[in-house]
């Protein structure tokens, strides 16, 4: 995969500090951190690169009530005996989480639950640290931590365009196109704008494909050539924000340009998350489908990462 800027991603680096500040009854044991990220499919990942959208963004455009509610980290601290055995207690290890914004060096969130739902709404880098304490008083005073572990989290918003395909190019459109001849060939191309305002202000698109020439309506399995290092923001967006990226399927005929489809119509758009995380691939794939009657357009994008 190719590198790029402005990703939406989580990058983890873990580090631990051991302490020996134990109560007398726990002498001979060492407390140790064990917390991991749980992806939306329920798979735990202890130490890896993770890709996620900002909290509050739609994960399925067909369901405006289904939004990404933050990344889940599940904790399972344990006592380790001198002989190396792990003892998982029910209640005698006290957990505290701190989230620091690395740009401002300010702590933006604290939590004392065993597990944490980390909701990060802003793009940037954060440090998530889990501390273990022998008692609640030490936790309140933030002293004598038995152990700590940290992960560096980066939230970004840009995707590499992997492929754009038209399953079927139909003539039907939610727009009226006087003068467009369904029996004559057309040139077909795809444009991506930052938002509707950029289009109306005649700003250049973020991406525009090369045209497929002389295509007949009803043609199937059309594939656009994608130049190297072509990027786009994610198509997922905040539920409470109407403005956002504008994707258009356009045709040209007789010197005129017509927009067949765009992603401003909720009944057309379907966003699918086709993958979240893998230890060896470190990528998240997003497939956006625009559909209207017989026409179906698919655009596949992905996050990639570099340590």
N, C-alpha and C positions, 0 to 999 in steps of 0.2 A: 504494500500500500504506500501511497505517497504522503510526505509530510505536508502540513498546512497550518495556517494560523486560525485563530478564533474557534476552537473546538468546543463541543459540549462534552466534558470528560471528567472522570475521576482517576487520579494517579496516586497510588499508595506506596509509601515508604515506611517501613515499620522499625521502631527502635525501642529498646526496653532498658529500664533502670531497676536494679534489685535493691530491696531494703531489708533490714533485719530487725525492724522495730516491732517485735511481736509481743503479745501478752505472754505471761509465764506459761499458761496452759498450752500455748501454741509453740513453745520452744522446740527447736529441731525441725521446724517446717518453714518453707518459703512460699509466700504467696506469688502467684504468677498470672499475668494477663493472658486471656485468650478470647479475642473478639474478632468477628468476621462480618463482611458485608453479605447480605442476603439479596439476591436479585429478584425481580418480579416473578420469575418462575419458581422461586423457592430454593434455589441452589446457593449454598454458602461458599464464599471465597475469602480465604484468610488474608492473603497478601498478593495483590495483583493489580492490574490496571483496569479501571472500571469506567464505563461510559454511561452517562445519565443526562437527561434534560434538566433544566432548572425546575424547582418545585412550582406547582401551579399550572404547568403546561399540559395541554391536551395530549393524551397518548392515543386517542381514537377520535378522529374528527366526526364520526357518525354518532358519538355519544358525548354531548357537551358536559355531562356530569362525571365522566371518567377522566380525572386529571392525575398527573403524577404528584404524589403527596410526600415525596422525599425519599431518601435512601435509608434503608433499614440496616442497623448494625446490631448484631446479637452478641451478647457477652456471656462467656462461660469461664469465669475465673476459677482457679483451683489452688489448693495447697499441694506443694510438692515435698515429700518426705526426704530425709537424708538418703534413703535407699533408692529414691527416684520414683516412688509410687505417686500417682496423682489422686488426690482426694477432692471430690467436687461437693462443696458444702451447700446447704440450702440458704443459710442466712448470715454466716459469721464473717463474710467479706463485704465491705462497704464500698460501693462504686461511685465515682464522680466523673462526669464528662465535661470537657471544656473545648469550645470551638473558637479559634482565633483567626481573625481576618489578617492575613500576612501583609496586606498593603497598609493597613492602618495600625497594625500591631495591637488591636483591641480584641478582647474577648467578646464575641457576639452571642454566645449561647452557653448555658451551663445546664446540666441535668444530673439527677441522682438515681434515675431508673437503671435497672440492670441492662435493658436494651434501650436503644435510642432511635427515634425516627428523625433523621437529620434533614431538615427542610432548608435548602439554600436557594434563595430567589435571585441572587445577584451573581453575575459572571465574575470570576476571580479565583484566587488561591486561598485556601484555608488549611489550618492545622487542627486535626481532631485528636485529642489526647484523652486517654482513659487512665484514671488513677485508682489504685486500690488502697483501702485503709482498714486497720484492724478494728476500729470502732467509729461510731457516729460523731463523737466529739472531735477526733482527729480530722474527720472529713469536713466538719463545719469550720475548723480552724485552718484547713488546708496545710497540715503539717504531718510529718512522719509518714509519707506515702510508702507503702510496702513495695509497690511496683508501678510502673507506668509504661504505656505504649502509645505511639503516635502514628498517624497516617496523614500524609499531605494530600489534600483534595483540590483539584483544579476543575472549575466549572467554566465551560466555554461553549461557543455556539457557532460552529461552521462545519460544513460537511463536504466531502469530495463527491462529485457526481460520477457514478460508476457506469450507469447505462440509462438510456431513454429509449423506450420502445412503444410502438403503437400496435396493439393487438388487432384492432380493426379500425379503419378510418371510415366512419359513417358520415352521412350528409346532415343528419339531424343535429340541431344545436339549440341551446336555450336562447340564443340571440336570433333576431330576424336579419337575413342577409339578402336583401333585394339585389338582383343582378348576378348572384353566384349560381353558375350552371352546374347541376349535379352530374351532367353527362360529359363535361369537359375535364381534362386533367388539371391538377393544381400542383403548386410547389408547397411543401409542408415544412414548417420549422417551429421550434419551441423557444420561448423567451421566458426569462426569470427576472423580475424586477424586485427591488428592495420593498416597494409597496406601490399602491395605486397612485400616490402622489408623484412618485418619480416618473411613472408613465405619463401622467397628465402634464407634467412639467417638462416633458421631452428629455428626461435624463437617460443616459445609456443604460441598457439592462445589465444586471450583474452577470448574466450568461445568455448567450443566444447560440443555438445550434446552427450548423450548416443546413442548407435547405435540401430536402429530398425532391428531386425534379420530376415533373411529369407523372405524378401519382394519380391514379383513378380512385374515385370514391368506392369503397368496398374492399380496397386493398388490405391485406393482412400481413402481420409479422414484419412490420417496418422497423428498422433499427437505425438510430442516428449515430453518426461518428462523434465521439466525445474527445475534444483536445485534451492533452495532458494538463494536469493541475487545474482542472475546472472545479470551482467551489461554489457552494450556495449555503445560506443560513438554513437551519432546520425548518421543516414545514410545520412542526408542532409549535403551538403558540399558547399564550395565556388565555384561559377561558374568558377573562374579563376584558380582553383587548381585541377589538375588531380589526385594527390595522395589522398588516403583516405582509409577508412575502407574497408576491403575485406570480403565479405560474400560468402561462398561456400556451394553448395549442393553436397555431395560426396557419392559414393557407393563403396563397397568393394566386390570383387568376385575373388575367386581363389588366395587369398593372395595379390592381387593388388588393389590399390586405384585409382579410376577414379573420376574426377570432371565433373559433368553433367552441372552445371550452376554456374555462379558467377555474381556479380554486376558490373563488368567492361565493360559490353556491354550495351550501352545506350538503345538499342532496346528491352532489356529484362526487364529493371528496371522500376518500377512504384512506386513512393512514394506518399502516401496519408496521409494528415492530417485528422484524424478522430475525432478530438476534440481539442479545444483550452483551455477553461477555464470554471470552474463552481465554484460558491461560496462555495459549500459544498464538492466538490470532489478535487479541486485544482490539476488537472492533465491535461497533454496533451498526447494524444495517437498518435502514429505514426505507420502506417502499411506499410511495404515494401513488394512488390510482385515481385518475379522473375518468368518470364514466357518465355517459349520457346516451340512453337507448343503445344503439349498436356500436357507438364509439367508445374505445377504451385505451387510455394512455397510461403508461407506467414509467415512473422515474425512480431509480434506485440510487441511494446515497449511503455513505458510511462515514463514521468517525475513525480516524487512525491516530496513533500515538507514537511519540519518540521520547525515550527517557532522557 
